[in-house]
Every structure is written in C-alpha cells, then in structure tokens.
Amino acid sequence: MKEKIKKWGMSSAEIKAYKLAVIWEDLTQKMFPDVKLAKLPKRGDPRKGSLFKYCWKLQRELNGILEEKEYRLYITGNLVILKNNNGRIDPNAICGEKAWKRWKVWKKFYDKKMIEINSRISDRSEKELNQEIISQLDDTKKFLFKQLGENPTKEQLQKAIQENVLKYWALSLKVSKYYLVLSPRIKEIWDEVKMEEDCNFDTNLYLENITPEIKNYFRLEFEYEFQQL
C-alpha cells in the first residue's frame, strides 16, 4: 500500500479514499468469494477505477465524523446488513444516508457486544485473566516458532505483515492480539492504526488488561525481540 501511495503521490484525502478501497476489496473477497465485485485496478493508477471514485465520495462524507480506525467496522457493518437483507453489493451502497443509518445500527450492536465482552473480563479475577493472557502468549510463541523458526527476526515478521499472513494469523486467533500490543518488534514495523484496521480490534481494550506481571512475563519469554532491537 505504501509503495503505491508514494508512487502516485496521493494527497491526504486520496490516501483515506485508497484505504477505504483496500478495506472494501479485502472484506468483499472474504465475505463474497464467489461473486465478482468492484476491485482496484491491478496495474496503473488506483485512482482511475470506479471503486476509488466511490471511496473518494465516501471519505468526503466521513471526514470529521468518523476516525480512520473505524473505517473497517463501518464497511463491515454495511456489508453484513446488506448480505443479511439480500441487498445490492456495490461500492455505491456504502455511501450516502442509507449507508450511514446501517452503520449506526451496526455500531449499536457492536458496542453492546464489546460491553458484554468487557463485562465478562471484569468479572474474572486479575489472576485468572493473567493466566489466560499468559496461555495465549505461550501458544503464540509456539506457533510463530513453528511457522518462522526459533526467535523470528524483524525481517521475517515484516514479510509476514507485508504478505498479509500475520493479519490472518491474528484474525484466526493463531497469534494473540496481546502479543501484537506487547511486542516491541510489532510496534516498530506495523503502524498501529493499520494494524487495528487489518486485525479488526481496538488496542486500548487489550492494553487495559496488561499488568506488570504480564509485561515481565512477556519480556522474559520474548527476550529475543528486545535483544534484536
């Protein structure tokens, strides 16, 4: 993404529109794998395609009223509601007043779910939650070692990010999001807003659960990441 933004000299508004188009393409490929839907051009200036034009319109509508980290949720909410109601799936459907109303309905549902999740977390003792996080970190370490070899390097992780592999490992819970928010290596090579969009989570919700014990455990178990900085 960064290469194309730099190559075509996009303005800040065009970058936002381009991000929306990339999110649309990623989500529709997952949700409607057998349906031919609008995509960015494989070659040439991505601003020339119809998808970018609709996303340009959308970024103007959302400017100042929605944060970039919510773009993925906004499009997800619209696509889910359209899919459940057999609505027409095209980029124009995520623009305008009707799309905004769908988002508000979805956001209420999403916020309610997050409250339920946070409530379940708060009902557990700190000890229980620490044990769960430690277990996730242990599983993540084993998985990364299996996939990338012992003590994965910065370059290996960077390649996994660029090829969207790490994103799918996080979405499929192979890699814990606690690892993503604790890792100094990830912090160095993966933009936080982009990571939140790619992996569909709020880092703040995870950071709230990090205790000194967890930080110390992480530094001990993932010591190689600190040595290679």
ZIHU-V552647 format. One record per pair of residues at least 24 apart in sequence whose C-alpha atoms are under 6 Angstrom apart, sorted by the first residue. I is the first residue (numbers start at 1). GAP is how many residues later the second one is. If there is no record, write none. Layout:
BEGIN
((I/GAP) (I/GAP))
END
This chain:
BEGIN
((17/38) (17/39) (17/42) (20/35) (21/31) (21/34) (58/37) (69/124) (69/128) (72/125) (74/29) (77/26) (77/29) (78/24) (136/40) (140/35) (167/32) (171/28))
END
